Amino acid sequence: MNQEFISRYNFRLAQVGRKLHKTKNTFMKTLFDTLIARTEPHWQRYTQHDFLRQIGDGTLPSEQFEHYLKQDYLFLIHFARAFGLAAFKSRNVLELRQATDSLNGIINMELDLHIQYCQNRGIDQKTLETTVESTPNMAYTRYVMERGLAGDLSDLNVALAPCIVGYAVSANWLQEQPFLITKNNQYSDWIAMYSGDEYQAVAQAHRTTINNIPTPDNTRLEELTKTFEAATRLEIDFWQMGLDMS
């Protein structure tokens, strides 16, 4: 995601998150924290992946990061489709506004800003549009859509959560590491963007959405855990795709 995009649609997300806030969840932990606790090994591998470590210390080869950027362009298109599905699955006006705000932000802001970011690194739009979609990218994006189509809005939001919240967690983790290099690191702006207050608010808004899912029984909790774990493992594969240039 790009900083300008985050600034322009974060206020609406924060408003929706506040309106959706409830206190009836009876978990000792929040639902989101429960999902992380139940999938901890995968969550840690995702948010502390070697792709991130090399971004943090500035050693990630440019060609690997640029491969990731090209695939992320394709990912954003599917991410927009997922929010279109979220709008269809919405049960009330607040959910509909949240989904359409995110959809509008990706289509009318973030994609253009991503294109500009790539152009600044020497990747033109034609290259982005003709990039062959990687297998990990296909697996991840189609899984998110499948969960939304087969389940309800809660299933879809849980499938989206590792991406939206995980980037914020990953950037915060990098900021705490002794190996982090900020001076003369070509990726310092990427780290700053995701650890910044505005993206953190975007992540928190989605956390709130997850935590306001009606308290699930054991069977439903297991279903949501499987979705969260699968999406997290697919995020691991997405980072690895960047390293392998696959």
N, C-alpha and C positions, 0 to 999 in steps of 0.2 A: 504494500500500500504506500501511497505517496503522502507527504506532509500536508499539502494543500487540500487534497481530498479529505483527509482526516479532519482538518479544521472545519470544512464546510458541512459535513454531515454528522459530526460528533454531537452537536448540540441537540439535534432531534433524537438521536439514539439515547442520550442521557435523559431527556425528558420522558421518553417511553419507558426506560428502565425504572425511573422513579415512580411513574404511574402504575407500573406492574408490581411494585414491591408489596409483599404480603408477609404476614408473620405466622402463618399456620403450619409451616414446615416443621415437623417434629423430630428431624434428624438431630442427633447430638452434633454432627457436622452438617454443613450445607450439602445439598445433593451434589453440587459440583465437586466439593472436597471429597465426598464419598466415592465418586467415580474415579478421582485421581488415586485415592487410597487403594481402591480395588484393582487398579491397573498400574501401580507404581513403577515396576521395572520398565515397562514400555514407555511410560511418561518421562522417566528420567533419561532413557536412551534418546528420546525425541528432543527434549528441551536442552540436552547437553551433548548433542551429536558432534562428531568431529568436524562436520561441515561448519558448524557454528564456532567451534574452537578456532578453526583456521580463519574465519572471518574476524574473530576477536583479536588474534595476534597478527593479522594482516598477511598471513602466509598462503591464503587460498589463491591458487592461480587464477588469473583473470578469465581465462577461457572456461574454467569450470563455473565461475559465477555467472558469466554471460550465457552459458548453456542453461543454467537455472533461470535466468531472467527470461529467456525465450520460452521456456516451458511454462513459466509463471504467467506469461501473457495468455497462453492457451487456457491455463487453469482459471484465470479471471473470467474468461468467457463462460466457462462452465459454472463458475461460482455465481455469476449473474443469473444463469438459468435456474440454479438452485433457489435463489431468492424469488424468482418468478414462481417457482413451485410453492415456496413458502407463502406467497400471497394467495395462491389458490387454496392452500390448506388452512389459511387463517380463519379463526372462529369469531373474531370481533374486530372493531375498527382499529383498536390500538395495535393488534398484531398485524393487521393489513397495512397500517402506516409504517410500522417498523420494517416489514418486508419490502414495501415499495420504495421507502427511503434508501434502503441498502441497494436495491436493484438500480434505482436512478443514479446513485452515487458511483456504482461500478461502471455503468454504461456511459454516462455523460461526463464523468470526471476522471475516475481512476484509470480507465483504459487509456485515455488521452495522455494523462500524466505519466503512465507507465511507458507509453510509446516515446514520450519526450526523454524520459530517464534513459531509455535504451539508446536513443539517438545520441545522447551525450556520451555514451560509451561506444559509439561507432556501429550500432545495430539499427539498420533502417526498418521502416514499417513493412516493406516488402519481405524482408528476411523474416520478420516476426510472423507474417501471414502465411508464409510458405514453410515454416518450421514443421517438421514431422513430429507429431505428438508421441511422446515416449510411452512405453508400456506402463511404468509406474504412474504417470500422469493419468492415463486412461483408467487404470485400475482404481485410483483414488476418486476421481471425479464421478465415474459411473457408480461407484459404491455409494457416494453421498446421494446421488439422484435416486438410486434404488431404494435406499432407506426412506427417503421422502415419499416415493411412490407407493411402497409397500406399507408404510406406517402412517403416523399422523405427524402433526407439526412438531411435537416433542421429539419424535425419532429423528426428524430432519435437523432440528436445532442441536441435538446431541451430536449428530454426525458432523455438523459444522464447527462445533466447539473446539476441538483440538487445534484447528487452524487459527481461528479468531483469537482464542485466549492463549494458545501455545506460543505464538509469536511474541506476545507481551511478556510471558514468563521467561522465554529464552533470552530476550534482550535484557531483562532484569538480571538474569543469571550471569550473562556476560559482563554486565557492569560491575559485578561483585568479584570477578576473577582477577588474580594477580598477574595473569598472562595478558590481560587486555592492553592493547596499544591503541591510543587515540590519536597521537601525533603522527602525521604522515602515513596514516592507515587509510587506504582507498575505500574501505568499507565503514569508516566511522560515521558517515551520514546515515547509512542503513541502520546501524546500531542505535544511533540517537533517535531516529524516527520511531522505532518500535519501543524504546524505553521512555520516550517522551510522554508527558502528561496526557496529550490528546489521544494517542493510540491506547494508552493505558485505560482511558475512559471508555473507548470503544470496546475493549476487552471486558471491562467491568460490566458494561451494559449487557453483554451476551452472558456473562456469568449470572447476572440477575435473572435473565430470561430462563436459564437452566434451573436456578434455585427456586423459581416460581412454578415449576412443573408440579402438579398435584402429587403429594407424597405417594410414591409407588409401593405396592405390596412386594413381597420377595420375588415373585415371578416377574413382575414388571421391572423391578430393579435389575434383575439379572439380564433382561433383554436390553435395557439401556446401557448396562455395563459392557455387554458384548459389542454394541454399536460404538461406544466410546473407545474401547480397546482396539477394534478393527481400524477405526479412523486414525488413531494414534500410530498404529503400526504402519499405516499407509503414509503418514507424515514422515516417519523414519525413512521409508523407501524413497520419498521425494527428496529428502536431503541427500541420501546416498546416490540417487540419480545424478545430482549435481557433481558429486565427487567422481563418479564413474563415467560421467558424460554419456550416460546410456539413454 
